[in-house]
Amino acid sequence: MPERPLAPGLRPFDAVGGWTIAVVDSLGRFGSFFAEALAVLVTPPFKIRAFVDRIHFVGYNSLLIIFLTGAFTGMVLGLQIYLTLVRFGSEAFLGPAVALSLIRELGPVLAALMVTGRAGSALTAELGIMRITEQIDALTVMALNPMRYLVVPSILAGLVTFPLMTALFDVVGIFGGYLVGVKLLGLSEGTYFGEMQTFVDIDDIMVGFWKSLSFGVIVTWVCTYKGFNVGHGAEGVARATTQAVVLSSVLILVWDYFMGSILQ
């Protein structure tokens, strides 16, 4: 029997229900993809060569953008924080203000966003092209698990490279703030680094470390998932790449808030 049409008053509820089912289904596929990757991760053999290649792809190739953005972020922070602190006669606290801003928040977030834009998009596009040209299907036909060769090395590389990229970003940013605060605005070098040593402790560093570690998992997870599940043709690859970058960026900002509220 043909289905009876919905009453006009029920159509908004039908739309909301359809959207909810689609979201839950998408979350389920995301979760099952990650669970499968974790299962392969703890099962030998381990593809060391693929892992090293992903470290080069995600980390080494992103060094230039990390150095550039880190330096100018630190310089902007040094300038703006100095102009604020000098109104209260507290410019001596420029060093710890710059360091804490970078180590706890801006370093992990901006480094993750930069690596997402450079390496995450390329990773999604690479896997998407492999999918539409049936290279991933060929691996499956040859009894080779694509997760072991393509996904797990990328997630492991994210775990290793994101904290390292964040550390480089923080160091370069701190010296960018030093360049502006000390060399340009005349603050004492001893005051800049001495107050920083007083106010920055290991807990602040660990906050940034745990954030960068979680961002590494989020970015590689989302980008590999989108690459594995592209649509048809070049348009599908382009759409998946855009979705991967946007979703990764949003999740980075959302997760940063929750991590910041937990790791105070």
Rosetta blueprint (number, residue, H / E / L):
1 M L
2 P L
3 E L
4 R L
5 P L
6 L L
7 A L
8 P H
9 G H
10 L H
11 R H
12 P H
13 F H
14 D H
15 A H
16 V H
17 G H
18 G H
19 W H
20 T H
21 I H
22 A H
23 V H
24 V H
25 D H
26 S H
27 L H
28 G H
29 R H
30 F H
31 G H
32 S H
33 F H
34 F H
35 A H
36 E H
37 A H
38 L H
39 A H
40 V H
41 L H
42 V L
43 T L
44 P L
45 P L
46 F L
47 K L
48 I H
49 R H
50 A H
51 F H
52 V H
53 D H
54 R H
55 I H
56 H H
57 F H
58 V H
59 G L
60 Y H
61 N H
62 S H
63 L H
64 L H
65 I H
66 I H
67 F H
68 L H
69 T H
70 G H
71 A H
72 F H
73 T H
74 G H
75 M H
76 V H
77 L H
78 G H
79 L H
80 Q H
81 I H
82 Y H
83 L H
84 T H
85 L H
86 V H
87 R H
88 F H
89 G L
90 S L
91 E H
92 A H
93 F H
94 L H
95 G H
96 P H
97 A H
98 V H
99 A H
100 L H
101 S H
102 L H
103 I H
104 R H
105 E H
106 L H
107 G H
108 P H
109 V H
110 L H
111 A H
112 A H
113 L H
114 M H
115 V H
116 T H
117 G H
118 R H
119 A H
120 G H
121 S H
122 A H
123 L H
124 T H
125 A H
126 E H
127 L H
128 G H
129 I H
130 M H
131 R H
132 I H
133 T L
134 E L
135 Q H
136 I H
137 D H
138 A H
139 L H
140 T H
141 V H
142 M L
143 A L
144 L L
145 N L
146 P H
147 M H
148 R H
149 Y H
150 L H
151 V H
152 V H
153 P H
154 S H
155 I H
156 L H
157 A H
158 G H
159 L H
160 V H
161 T H
162 F H
163 P H
164 L H
165 M H
166 T H
167 A H
168 L H
169 F H
170 D H
171 V H
172 V H
173 G H
174 I H
175 F H
176 G H
177 G H
178 Y H
179 L H
180 V H
181 G H
182 V H
183 K H
184 L H
185 L L
186 G L
187 L L
188 S L
189 E H
190 G H
191 T H
192 Y H
193 F H
194 G H
195 E H
196 M H
197 Q H
198 T H
199 F H
200 V L
201 D L
202 I H
203 D H
204 D H
205 I H
206 M H
207 V H
208 G H
209 F H
210 W H
211 K H
212 S H
213 L H
214 S H
215 F H
216 G H
217 V H
218 I H
219 V H
220 T H
221 W H
222 V H
223 C H
224 T H
225 Y H
226 K H
227 G H
228 F H
229 N L
230 V L
231 G L
232 H L
233 G H
234 A H
235 E H
236 G H
237 V H
238 A H
239 R H
240 A H
241 T H
242 T H
243 Q H
244 A H
245 V H
246 V H
247 L H
248 S H
249 S H
250 V H
251 L H
252 I H
253 L H
254 V H
255 W H
256 D H
257 Y H
258 F H
259 M H
260 G H
261 S H
262 I H
263 L L
264 Q L
